[in-house]
Amino acid sequence: VDLSVSWLGLTMANPLYNASGVMCRSVTELEQVRHSAAGAVISKSCTLQPRDGNPEPRYHATALGSINSMGLPNAGYAYYRDYARSYPYAQGKPLFLSISGMTLEDNLSMLADLASSALPCIPEVNLSCPNLPGKPQLGYDPDACAITLAEISRIYSGPFGVKLPPYFDPVHFSQMADLLNEFVGLRFVTCINSIGNGLVIDPDTESVVIKPKDGLGGLGGSYVLPTALANVREFARLLHGKHVVGCGGINSGREAFMHILAGATAVQIGTCLYEEGEGAFARILDELRALMLQKGYRCLDDFRGKLKTL
Ligand SMILES: CC(C)(C)CCc1c(C(=O)O)[nH]c(=O)[nH]c1=O
């Protein structure tokens, strides 16, 4: 069984890597992913300056998934750029850098520096990054998105991708796809980021479970799988000549298989990795391999994007 993925001018031994935000804030964590069975590594969304993020508790897991309001805690762009400078690309695990500037200017200055560093790492621009006060996140503001992507395309000539928030209305899927199709340098979209502003309640303590935003936070894990699959399938259908990376609710080989069946080129794990540790990569890959063997598939292209409808 061949689990390899060839895209963006590179080859990954397998389609699995971490979701930005999990096991990727420090070099220690990034090296943990790099030394694991993961096929690639992505760093925590970074801002120009380092950030402590929100007061704790800011992450909580339940049997059904997770809720978080981390608040973009990160070591600052230069820290991740320096890691990208020393990264051993020749060992065949690509490095993605997640970029989430607090302003358009910050995003552009990080990407301009990355362009001038001529490093083989690939930016994944987080469109859930904050917008102007009183405006929704960038990913939910098509006009602001268009400006951001036009400006990025002007200063960054290499391949890049965007991390998208979940969409729920057909009009939003087509509106965003039409916008994204305009940018040839935009080679992939990662669907989905956490489902925003959920609320987990503990009836025993009669309290919320995270401190920021009076308990509101982004949902991950099993809670989001059907929404993640829908976003992967819709964007895989609507985008021309671009890849979709699946993220959301992958706990085993079965969910990884579903994401690839829906059209995903590669897949990211977040909550499951946070809860289980880096052993999750080898386990999920073994389960995916076994499932493919059982079904008679020899490689991912044998079933990628071949989800049947009724
Ligand atoms: C939510 C933001 C803080 C604006 C961006 C960073 C981020 C965070 C975070 O750092 O709180 N959590 C997520 O689940 N997704 C994200 O994209």
The ligand as an SDF file (V2000), in Angstrom:
LIG
                    3D

 17 17  0  0  0  0  0  0  0  0999 V2000
   -8.8590   32.5490   16.6670 C   0  0  0  0  0  0  0  0  0  0  0  0
   -7.6170   33.3860   16.4540 C   0  0  0  0  0  0  0  0  0  0  0  0
   -6.9800   33.6880   17.8170 C   0  0  0  0  0  0  0  0  0  0  0  0
   -8.0630   34.7080   15.8350 C   0  0  0  0  0  0  0  0  0  0  0  0
   -6.6460   32.6980   15.4780 C   0  0  0  0  0  0  0  0  0  0  0  0
   -5.8180   31.5550   16.0600 C   0  0  0  0  0  0  0  0  0  0  0  0
   -6.6340   30.3300   16.3250 C   0  0  0  0  0  0  0  0  0  0  0  0
   -6.8230   29.8390   17.5960 C   0  0  0  0  0  0  0  0  0  0  0  0
   -6.2690   30.4900   18.7960 C   0  0  0  0  0  0  0  0  0  0  0  0
   -5.0220   30.7360   18.8440 O   0  0  0  0  0  0  0  0  0  0  0  0
   -7.0920   30.7710   19.6890 O   0  0  0  0  0  0  0  0  0  0  0  0
   -7.5820   28.7230   17.8190 N   0  0  0  0  0  0  0  0  0  0  0  0
   -8.1660   28.0290   16.7810 C   0  0  0  0  0  0  0  0  0  0  0  0
   -8.8640   27.0180   16.9710 O   0  0  0  0  0  0  0  0  0  0  0  0
   -7.9730   28.4820   15.5150 N   0  0  0  0  0  0  0  0  0  0  0  0
   -7.2400   29.6060   15.2420 C   0  0  0  0  0  0  0  0  0  0  0  0
   -7.1240   29.9870   14.0510 O   0  0  0  0  0  0  0  0  0  0  0  0
  1  2  1  0
  2  3  1  0
  2  4  1  0
  2  5  1  0
  5  6  1  0
  6  7  1  0
  7  8  2  0
  7 16  1  0
  8  9  1  0
  8 12  1  0
  9 10  2  0
  9 11  1  0
 12 13  1  0
 13 14  2  0
 13 15  1  0
 15 16  1  0
 16 17  2  0
M  END
$$$$
